[in-house]
Amino acid sequence: MHRFEQEGIDGLKDKAGRGRKSSLSSEQMGELSDLLLNESPVGYGYNTETWTGPILIDWVCKRFGVEFKKAQIYNIVKRLGFSYQKAKGFYPEADKEAQEEFKDSLKKTSGKSV
């Protein structure tokens, strides 16, 4: 109310600098962004090719000494301009011909019981 009386409508707008300050500096955020774009978790001793929330939490904790929960690390990743993408499993040992035969047999059944 006081800001409105002193500044009018402009006094009702949110001021810059409100809210909690980021635990990571802009340089650290840039390093994290570069990591996601150019590096693989395997290069850091993880047993996967995909960066996941728990792996990022561990990496950030080891690198910067800052601990995050899963929800917060996903918010940071989103703020960096990345989105969640679920990998589709690929099994090189799978028999493609057998898979196609199985799919065809499913199409031929009516699904009605007699």
FENFEN-V246625 format. One record per residue. N is the residue number from 1. SS is DSSP state (2 for helix, 1 for strand, 0 for the rest). PSI is psi in whole degrees, -180 to 180 (999 if undefined). BURIAL is b if it has 16 or more other ideal C-beta (glycine too) atoms within 10 Angstrom, else e. Layout:
N,SS,PSI,BURIAL + N,SS,PSI,BURIAL
This chain:
1,0,-42,e + 2,2,-40,e + 3,2,-38,e + 4,2,-43,e + 5,2,-35,e + 6,2,-40,e + 7,2,-7,e + 8,2,-149,e + 9,2,-38,e + 10,2,-27,e + 11,2,-17,e + 12,2,-16,e + 13,0,147,e + 14,0,140,e + 15,0,150,e + 16,0,151,e + 17,0,7,e + 18,0,154,e + 19,0,175,e + 20,0,140,e + 21,0,149,e + 22,0,142,e + 23,0,-21,e + 24,0,138,b + 25,0,169,e + 26,2,-32,e + 27,2,-42,e + 28,2,-38,e + 29,2,-39,e + 30,2,-40,e + 31,2,-40,e + 32,2,-41,b + 33,2,-45,b + 34,2,-39,e + 35,2,-48,b + 36,2,-34,e + 37,2,-37,e + 38,2,-11,e + 39,0,159,e + 40,0,145,e + 41,2,-26,b + 42,2,-36,e + 43,2,-14,e + 44,2,14,e + 45,0,8,e + 46,0,152,b + 47,0,47,e + 48,0,159,e + 49,0,-5,e + 50,0,133,e + 51,0,123,b + 52,0,168,e + 53,2,-53,b + 54,2,-35,e + 55,2,-42,b + 56,2,-40,b + 57,2,-46,b + 58,2,-45,b + 59,2,-46,b + 60,2,-41,b + 61,2,-45,e + 62,2,-39,e + 63,2,-45,e + 64,2,-11,e + 65,0,24,e + 66,0,129,e + 67,0,135,e + 68,0,157,b + 69,0,167,e + 70,2,-45,e + 71,2,-41,e + 72,2,-38,e + 73,2,-35,b + 74,2,-36,b + 75,2,-40,e + 76,2,-45,b + 77,2,-41,b + 78,2,-41,e + 79,2,-30,e + 80,0,-7,e + 81,0,12,e + 82,0,159,e + 83,0,158,e + 84,0,131,e + 85,0,128,e + 86,0,129,e + 87,0,144,e + 88,0,128,e + 89,0,138,e + 90,0,125,e + 91,0,103,e + 92,0,-25,e + 93,0,-5,e + 94,0,145,e + 95,0,106,e + 96,2,-40,e + 97,2,-43,e + 98,2,-36,e + 99,2,-44,e + 100,2,-40,e + 101,2,-41,e + 102,2,-44,e + 103,2,-43,e + 104,2,-39,e + 105,2,-32,e + 106,2,-37,e + 107,2,-33,e + 108,2,-25,e + 109,0,140,e + 110,0,-23,e + 111,0,-2,e + 112,0,137,e + 113,0,148,e + 114,0,999,e
